[in-house]
């Protein structure tokens, strides 16, 4: 970001009523049944960001959504759309109007023959799985958790893992948006393609997503074979391991020097659910959480906690289950997390550099004591303008620091060094997660597509109705207290 001061955060000016428009108070009255009580706050899933919007609306119909946008235009406020709040950043936070999508949560159409569904953006993935299963269908790839909305997945280009599987937004066939001026539009690769390519990783800033048409496939099971290998064995053979199954993901325990390798392929075998009893039992949840809590006060204990966790999952296992049950994992506790996408050809070198750095930290009596594994996944190249996988096969590397009992743990020095390491390997941040990049760095990372995105925002929302602090800071380079990256931190 520039060191020069920026103008204060701009908000759309209030609009004067046009002939025939309702008075502002009438809009408030019409929205009263879907307005949450004053003082309602919003906290994200990771318990790391909290905001107190001026008003929180929970609409049930498109007409109510139109009224909310009209009220915001008339009052000169911005609108932020929020679902479950799974993003571990301030992406969903605002001090103006918040529109919660909890009640815009229906699957509107299931086309078994053509393998697609039409759903409202607020539907939670776990409910999508239930509907699809009743029709013998499934999403073809997933991330680690289904307690998130379909709209949130799409607007952040959320990914699963698979050498030949792109981010989930690539499965979107069409969107219906409510634009800032109240216009309802449909977009796809054939119809308004620029708006479509901007919106399927649009950070909620191109418009309110009303409907998503999503490509799906016949239901399938996955056979997931897991084993633990030494770090060097994995990194020395990383190319082959990444291609060794349809869906490969790794969990690296630096303190133990081992990597848990998961290889999942489609299968017709009968179900054989996971048998890692220790990991999923009271030991794997409550005892680990207690150790993590003690590690807040005795940092060296984190080394042994991580080794203990690696021991819990040391055995070879085979799981066969419905696809979403294998794709999803137990994320256990609230957490701080950062994740970056680097070109696959940089992955081995980057991982070796990260190991050397972490070994230096562990050897230093005053060094960092991170406590949990590094997750490594892959995605295929795509053409979505702001997708971190745009134009390149991607290796995703993510760090997690769990918050035992929801309590804070040190993470800022750890994440800062990690970010500098992945940036040296052409890293691009996961949009749902915290990162330090402003428009200059993003332009360098995405080239002309970043400017295309800004151009579409200017055309779709010229007054900035959908621009919160996150968008203003990262996309438009605003600075100052109103967009400070720690403005909404639960513990500033």
Residue pairs with C-beta under 8 A, 6 or more apart in sequence:
1 438
1 440
1 477
1 479
2 438
2 440
2 477
2 479
5 479
5 480
6 477
6 478
6 479
6 480
7 478
8 480
8 482
9 469
9 472
9 478
9 480
9 482
9 483
10 464
10 472
10 478
11 76
11 77
11 78
11 96
11 464
12 72
12 73
12 76
12 77
12 78
12 463
12 464
12 465
13 76
13 463
14 73
14 74
14 75
14 76
15 73
15 74
15 76
17 23
17 24
17 74
21 70
21 74
22 30
24 71
24 74
24 75
27 67
27 70
27 71
27 74
28 35
28 71
30 64
30 67
31 57
31 64
31 67
31 68
31 71
34 57
34 58
34 59
34 60
34 64
34 103
35 55
35 56
35 57
35 58
36 55
36 56
36 57
36 58
36 100
38 55
39 52
40 52
40 53
40 56
41 50
41 51
41 52
41 53
42 50
42 51
42 52
42 53
42 56
42 82
42 85
42 92
42 93
42 98
43 49
43 50
43 85
43 490
44 50
44 85
44 86
44 87
44 88
44 89
44 90
44 92
44 93
45 84
45 85
45 86
45 87
45 88
45 147
45 334
46 88
46 334
46 335
46 336
46 337
46 403
47 334
47 403
47 406
47 490
48 88
48 334
48 336
48 403
48 489
48 490
49 88
49 89
49 90
49 92
49 93
49 488
49 489
49 490
50 93
50 488
50 489
50 490
51 90
51 93
51 94
51 95
51 98
51 488
52 95
53 80
53 94
53 95
53 96
53 97
53 98
54 77
54 95
54 96
54 97
55 97
55 98
56 97
56 98
56 100
57 64
57 68
57 97
57 98
57 99
57 100
58 100
58 102
58 103
59 65
59 68
59 99
59 103
59 104
60 103
60 104
62 178
62 184
62 210
65 99
65 104
65 178
65 208
65 210
66 178
66 182
68 79
68 97
68 99
69 79
69 178
69 180
69 182
69 208
69 465
70 182
71 77
71 97
72 78
72 79
72 96
72 97
72 465
73 180
73 181
73 182
73 463
73 465
77 96
77 97
78 94
78 96
78 97
78 464
78 465
78 466
78 467
78 468
79 94
79 96
79 97
79 98
79 99
79 208
79 465
79 466
80 92
80 93
80 94
80 96
80 97
80 98
80 99
80 204
80 466
80 468
81 92
81 98
81 99
81 101
81 121
81 151
81 204
81 208
81 209
81 466
82 92
82 98
82 99
82 100
82 101
83 92
83 100
83 101
83 102
83 121
83 122
83 124
83 148
83 149
83 151
83 152
84 124
84 147
84 148
84 149
84 152
85 92
86 145
86 147
86 148
86 149
86 152
86 432
87 152
87 156
87 432
87 433
88 335
88 336
88 337
88 432
88 433
88 434
89 432
89 433
89 434
89 435
89 470
90 434
90 468
90 469
90 470
90 485
90 487
90 488
91 156
91 203
91 204
91 431
91 432
91 470
92 98
92 204
93 468
93 469
93 470
93 487
93 488
94 468
94 469
96 468
99 208
100 122
101 120
101 121
101 122
101 149
101 151
102 122
103 122
104 120
104 121
104 122
104 123
104 210
105 120
105 122
105 123
105 124
105 127
105 149
106 119
106 120
106 123
107 117
107 118
107 119
107 120
107 123
107 127
107 128
107 131
108 117
108 118
108 119
108 120
108 211
109 117
109 118
110 117
110 131
110 132
110 135
110 137
111 117
112 135
112 136
112 137
115 137
115 215
115 216
115 217
115 218
116 173
116 213
116 214
116 215
116 216
117 128
117 131
117 132
117 137
117 213
117 214
117 216
118 211
118 212
118 213
118 214
119 128
119 150
119 211
119 212
119 214
120 210
120 211
120 212
121 149
121 150
121 151
121 154
121 208
121 209
121 210
121 211
121 212
122 149
122 150
122 151
123 149
123 150
124 146
124 147
124 148
124 149
124 150
125 139
125 142
125 146
125 147
125 148
125 149
125 150
125 153
125 324
126 146
126 147
126 324
128 139
128 146
128 150
129 138
129 139
129 146
129 324
132 138
132 139
132 216
132 219
133 219
133 322
136 218
136 219
137 216
137 217
137 218
137 219
138 216
138 217
138 218
138 219
138 220
138 322
138 323
138 324
139 168
139 171
139 214
139 216
139 217
139 323
139 324
140 165
140 171
140 215
140 216
140 217
141 159
141 160
141 161
141 162
141 165
141 168
141 171
141 247
141 327
142 160
142 168
142 323
142 324
142 327
142 328
143 153
143 158
143 159
143 160
143 168
143 327
143 328
144 327
144 328
144 329
144 331
144 375
145 328
145 329
145 331
146 324
146 328
148 158
150 212
150 214
151 209
151 212
152 158
152 432
153 168
153 169
154 168
154 169
154 172
154 175
154 199
154 200
154 201
154 209
154 212
155 199
155 200
155 201
155 202
155 203
155 204
155 209
156 201
156 203
156 430
156 431
156 432
157 167
157 168
157 169
157 200
157 201
157 384
157 386
157 387
157 388
157 389
157 431
158 167
158 168
158 169
158 432
159 166
159 167
159 168
159 377
159 379
159 389
159 394
159 396
160 168
160 247
160 327
160 377
160 379
161 247
161 248
161 249
161 377
161 378
161 379
161 396
162 246
162 247
162 248
162 378
162 379
162 380
163 242
163 243
163 246
163 248
163 378
163 380
163 393
164 246
164 380
165 246
165 247
165 379
165 380
166 379
166 380
166 381
166 382
166 389
167 201
167 379
167 382
167 384
167 387
167 388
167 389
169 200
169 201
169 382
169 384
169 387
170 200
170 382
170 384
171 214
171 215
171 216
172 200
172 212
172 213
172 214
172 215
173 188
173 213
173 214
173 215
174 186
174 187
174 188
174 191
174 196
174 211
174 212
174 213
175 186
175 187
175 188
175 196
175 199
175 200
175 209
175 211
175 212
175 213
176 184
176 185
176 186
176 209
176 210
176 211
177 184
177 185
177 186
177 187
177 195
177 199
177 206
177 207
177 208
177 209
177 210
178 184
178 207
178 208
178 210
179 185
179 206
179 207
179 460
179 461
180 207
180 460
180 461
180 462
180 463
180 465
180 466
184 210
185 192
185 195
185 207
186 192
187 193
187 195
187 196
187 199
188 196
188 213
189 196
189 197
194 452
194 456
195 206
195 456
195 460
197 383
197 384
197 385
198 206
198 385
198 386
198 452
198 453
198 456
198 457
198 460
199 206
199 207
199 209
200 384
201 384
201 385
201 386
201 387
201 431
202 386
202 453
203 386
203 431
203 470
203 471
203 475
204 466
204 471
205 457
205 461
205 466
205 467
205 471
205 475
206 456
206 457
206 460
206 461
206 466
207 460
207 461
207 466
208 466
219 322
219 323
220 266
220 267
220 323
221 266
221 267
221 268
221 269
221 271
221 320
221 321
221 322
221 323
221 326
222 247
222 264
222 265
222 266
222 267
222 319
222 320
222 321
222 322
222 323
222 326
222 327
223 264
223 265
223 266
223 267
223 269
223 318
223 319
223 320
224 262
224 263
224 264
224 317
224 318
224 319
224 320
224 321
224 326
225 245
225 262
225 263
225 264
225 316
225 317
225 318
226 260
226 261
226 262
226 263
226 313
226 316
226 317
226 318
226 319
227 260
227 261
227 316
227 317
228 258
228 259
228 260
228 261
228 310
228 313
228 314
228 315
228 316
229 258
229 259
229 261
230 257
230 258
230 259
231 252
231 254
231 257
231 258
231 259
231 355
234 241
234 250
234 252
234 259
234 261
235 348
235 351
235 352
236 348
238 347
238 348
238 351
241 248
241 250
241 261
242 248
242 344
242 347
242 378
242 395
244 263
245 263
245 264
245 265
246 264
246 265
246 266
247 262
247 263
247 264
247 265
247 327
248 261
248 262
248 263
248 264
248 377
248 378
249 262
249 375
249 376
249 377
249 378
250 259
250 260
250 261
250 262
250 375
250 376
250 377
251 259
251 260
251 262
251 313
251 373
251 374
251 375
251 376
252 258
252 259
252 260
252 351
252 373
252 374
252 375
252 376
253 259
253 260
253 306
253 307
253 309
253 310
253 373
254 306
254 354
254 355
254 358
254 359
254 362
254 370
254 373
254 374
255 302
255 303
255 304
255 306
255 307
255 310
255 362
256 306
256 307
256 310
256 311
258 310
258 314
260 310
260 313
260 373
264 326
264 327
266 323
267 320
269 320
270 320
271 320
271 321
271 322
272 318
272 319
272 320
272 321
273 319
273 320
273 321
273 325
274 280
274 317
274 319
274 321
275 317
275 319
276 284
276 312
276 313
276 315
276 317
278 284
278 312
279 312
279 313
279 330
280 330
283 312
284 312
285 332
288 305
288 308
288 309
288 332
289 332
289 333
289 402
289 404
289 405
290 404
291 301
291 304
291 305
291 308
292 302
292 305
292 333
292 371
292 402
292 404
292 409
293 404
293 405
293 407
294 301
295 301
295 302
295 305
295 369
295 371
295 404
295 409
296 404
296 407
296 409
299 369
300 369
302 369
302 370
302 371
303 362
303 369
305 371
306 370
306 371
306 372
306 373
309 372
309 373
310 373
319 326
332 402
333 402
333 403
333 404
333 406
334 402
334 403
334 406
335 400
335 401
335 402
335 403
336 400
336 401
336 403
336 409
336 411
336 415
337 398
337 399
337 400
337 401
337 433
338 398
338 399
338 415
338 418
338 419
338 429
338 430
338 433
338 434
338 435
339 375
339 396
339 397
339 398
339 399
339 429
339 430
339 433
340 388
340 396
340 397
340 398
340 418
340 419
340 422
340 423
340 427
340 428
340 429
340 430
340 435
341 379
341 388
341 389
341 394
341 395
341 396
341 427
341 428
341 429
341 430
342 350
342 394
342 395
342 397
342 422
342 425
342 426
342 427
342 428
343 392
343 393
343 394
343 395
343 425
343 426
344 378
344 392
344 393
344 394
344 395
346 395
346 425
346 426
347 376
347 395
347 397
349 425
350 395
350 397
350 421
350 422
350 425
351 376
351 397
353 421
354 374
354 397
354 418
354 421
357 417
357 421
358 368
358 370
360 367
361 367
361 368
361 369
361 370
362 369
368 410
368 413
368 414
368 417
370 399
370 401
370 414
371 401
371 402
371 409
372 400
372 401
372 402
373 400
374 397
374 398
374 399
375 396
375 397
375 398
375 400
376 395
376 396
376 397
376 398
377 395
377 396
377 398
378 393
378 394
378 395
378 396
379 389
379 393
379 394
379 396
380 389
380 393
380 394
381 389
381 390
381 391
381 392
381 393
381 394
382 389
382 390
382 391
383 390
383 391
384 390
385 446
385 449
385 450
385 452
385 453
386 431
386 446
386 449
386 450
386 453
388 394
388 396
388 428
388 429
388 430
388 431
390 446
390 449
396 430
397 422
398 430
399 414
399 415
399 418
401 409
401 410
401 411
401 414
402 409
403 409
408 490
408 491
415 434
419 427
419 435
419 436
426 445
428 445
428 446
429 435
429 437
434 485
435 474
436 485
437 445
437 474
438 473
438 474
438 477
439 450
439 454
439 474
439 475
439 476
439 477
440 477
442 450
442 474
442 475
443 450
443 451
446 453
453 475
454 475
454 476
457 467
457 475
461 467
464 472
467 475
467 476
469 478
469 482
469 483
469 484
469 487
469 488
472 478
472 483
473 479
473 483
473 485
481 487
486 492
